[in-house]
Amino acid sequence: MNWDDATAEPERLVASAADHDDQAVEAALRPKDLGEFIGQERVRQQLDLVLKAARQRGGTADHVLLSGAPGLGKTTLSMIIAAEMGAPIRITSGPAIQHAGDLAAILSSLQEGEVLFLDEIHRMSRPAEEMLYMAMEDFRVDVIVGKGPGATAIPLELPAFTLVGATTRAGLLPPPLRDRFGFTGHMEFYAPAELERVIHRSAGLLDVEVDLEGAAEIAGRSRGTPRIANRLLRRVRDYAQVRADGVITQEIAGQALEVYEVDARGLDRLDRAVLHALLKLFGGGPVGLSTLAVAVGEERETVEEVAEPFLVREGLLARTPRGRVATRAAWTHLGLVPPQGAAGQLFGGQGPGGQGSGGHGPGSQGTGGTGPGQTGLFGP
Ligand SMILES: Nc1ncnc2c1ncn2[C@@H]1O[C@H](COP(=O)(O)OP(=O)(O)OP(=O)(O)O)[C@@H](O)[C@H]1O
């Protein structure tokens, strides 16, 4: 499989971005109201209050900013906000709004009380962003007509609307934009028990039978993300249908996900290739990103942006000033024993940012690729 362009990432079964297949079924799987929305207790409770209060006042809800990784339910929540307010929703995204005029056209065609969902709001162009400030605050925009010294600003009144902005990178939003949201919800990765509930709910809607252990098996491999849980469920359903009696048990889920190369912790082939190279060729590191990428036969960016974030989040790999270093948990996960020389440089282990002993002592194997694991998967 080719990982090395931006569109390749969604081909992965464990990609958090939506692929075409997801888009076709996601509409049917989306919870329709806050009561059906699983997990994210804090955001759900706070949002419930915001929406109830707005309904009691008979007005539109404050603007809402939702931040979090792809696939955690931002689009779903925006639709729920509209449904709870009994309002229509318009969906667009930052990259689709390149000119202020694009935004003016959308804003001026909104109905009173409408919800405008702006996905990837951090990727909007600067002029559009500046127009949005005034629209959010005063429900008004200045449309510039003409060019140069003869240009004039024509004020345009807008209907009251609720902007729901979604971003994977809240830190990238300029403060003036962030400050204009009345409510900000940070979406967290889901706990396995919550993902089990997502899987049971989706299985019901897809008319698939899954037992408790089967759902737990899928949940454990879903990287804390409902979109991935739903995708794995669909692939396991295929396997259960073709190779068994259609019922998803722990055994069937395990077998199916082995076929699809998603391991017990949710790592796929690329993730494991990176870890394998780090452990077997470089004795656990430290090793530079470029060297590691060459060893895996991938682009630097693919390793850095596609594989590493989850490995770091899982506490399997650490990015240090001297290079990439495997943690104790990485050796354990791949069922390998650290070479003796690596003992002094091992990172402690479990959990993101696990520091452990940390030191890269003189015995460090370095970047040469001549470590004891040389004959492994990536050997000559
Ligand atoms: N809390 C939840 N309960 C049940 N299902 C959920 C929940 N959150 C998300 N899902 C499911 O996960 C899928 C992806 O959710 P959604 O499209 O809302 O994610 P997103 O955060 O907007 O992703 P992106 O950033 O890629 O647009 C949906 O089909 C939805 O059914």
The ligand as a Gaussian input file, in Angstrom:
#p B3LYP/6-31G(d) Opt

LIG

0 1
 N      -20.252000       9.956000      20.895000
 C      -20.575000       9.174000      19.872000
 N      -21.497000       8.208000      20.009000
 C      -21.782000       7.388000      18.979000
 N      -21.228000       7.474000      17.749000
 C      -20.317000       8.433000      17.550000
 C      -19.956000       9.328000      18.595000
 N      -19.028000      10.179000      18.113000
 C      -18.828000       9.837000      16.843000
 N      -19.593000       8.791000      16.502000
 C      -19.592000       8.118000      15.195000
 O      -18.321000       8.294000      14.595000
 C      -18.452000       8.740000      13.247000
 C      -17.535000       9.923000      13.054000
 O      -18.016000      11.036000      13.780000
 P      -17.921000      12.535000      13.225000
 O      -18.039000      12.550000      11.735000
 O      -18.887000      13.343000      13.987000
 O      -16.442000      12.878000      13.658000
 P      -15.649000      14.272000      13.455000
 O      -14.978000      14.554000      14.762000
 O      -16.533000      15.311000      12.919000
 O      -14.577000      13.867000      12.392000
 P      -13.837000      14.863000      11.327000
 O      -12.987000      15.739000      12.153000
 O      -13.056000      13.894000      10.472000
 O      -14.887000      15.574000      10.563000
 C      -19.933000       9.051000      13.031000
 O      -20.476000       8.192000      12.089000
 C      -20.637000       8.753000      14.309000
 O      -21.631000       7.774000      14.077000

